[in-house]
Amino acid sequence: MDGSRAVVQEWDAEREDDGWKPAAEFASIIAKPAGSGESVAEKLQARYRHALENRYDLK
């Protein structure tokens, strides 16, 4: 995981008292074949990589 490619999936969500709740079909992990997704600009790759590391505790 080097952050060089990204797949962005948008979901509808509803605001609730404790934050946003996604629709019932929401999936937090989406498997894609290697090489899938859009290229990420080199200057943003570290940001993508760190966001995933923090979100999924990948240290």
Backbone torsions as a table, in degrees:
resi	resn	phi	psi	omega
1	MET	NA	103.9	-178.6
2	ASP	-112.4	-3.1	178.8
3	GLY	80.3	10.6	-176.1
4	SER	-81.1	-14.4	178.7
5	ARG	-136.0	149.5	-178.9
6	ALA	-143.3	145.4	172.8
7	VAL	-119.6	121.7	-179.8
8	VAL	-109.5	125.4	177.9
9	GLN	-118.1	123.7	178.3
10	GLU	-95.1	142.1	-179.0
11	TRP	-131.2	146.8	171.7
12	ASP	-76.2	145.2	179.3
13	ALA	-144.2	158.6	177.1
14	GLU	-118.0	141.9	179.3
15	ARG	-78.3	128.3	175.4
16	GLU	-124.8	174.5	-177.4
17	ASP	-55.1	-38.6	-176.5
18	ASP	-97.9	12.8	177.1
19	GLY	130.7	-159.3	-178.1
20	TRP	-90.7	136.8	177.7
21	LYS	-117.4	119.0	179.2
22	PRO	-71.9	163.9	177.2
23	ALA	-60.3	160.8	-175.2
24	ALA	-58.6	-29.3	-177.8
25	GLU	-84.3	8.4	-179.9
26	PHE	-59.1	135.7	174.2
27	ALA	-126.3	124.3	-177.0
28	SER	-80.7	-18.7	178.0
29	ILE	-126.6	125.9	-179.8
30	ILE	-121.2	116.6	-179.9
31	ALA	-80.9	133.0	177.6
32	LYS	-134.5	148.2	177.2
33	PRO	-62.9	153.0	176.4
34	ALA	-54.2	137.7	179.5
35	GLY	88.2	-4.4	178.4
36	SER	-74.7	164.9	175.6
37	GLY	90.5	179.6	-178.6
38	GLU	-93.5	149.4	174.8
39	SER	-66.8	142.6	178.4
40	VAL	-107.4	134.0	178.5
41	ALA	-55.7	140.0	-175.9
42	GLU	-53.8	-38.1	-177.7
43	LYS	-68.9	-14.9	180.0
44	LEU	-104.4	-7.3	-174.9
45	GLN	-60.8	-41.9	179.5
46	ALA	-62.9	-38.3	179.2
47	ARG	-63.2	-44.7	177.1
48	TYR	-62.0	-47.1	-178.0
49	ARG	-60.0	-45.9	-179.1
50	HIS	-68.1	-35.3	178.0
51	ALA	-62.6	-43.2	178.2
52	LEU	-68.7	-41.2	178.3
53	GLU	-60.0	-43.6	-179.4
54	ASN	-70.3	-41.6	-177.3
55	ARG	-67.3	-41.5	-174.6
56	TYR	-110.4	13.9	176.9
57	ASP	49.2	57.3	-174.8
58	LEU	-94.5	17.3	-178.0
59	LYS	-66.8	NA	NA
